[in-house]
């Protein structure tokens, strides 16, 4: 899911398996799509991960440079 989603311009999909991963996917990478592996997570864990991901806002700052680099790559390679 993550690999295909990231083929689309402006999508920053992340596949995480715990709340800490969800937090930093949003905090540092401004993830805007979440992929969760149903075979590897309980419903309870998936809900906790989703809640953390939704509740976390992008930190900005030094992480903006990474997003700008991603945007430049998209401009060059995605028509």
Buried (B, 14 or more C-beta within 10 A) or exposed (E): EBEEBBEEEEBBBBBBBEBEBBBBBBBBBBBBBBBBEEEEBEEEBBEBBBEBBEEBEBBEEEBEEEBEEBEEEBEEEEE
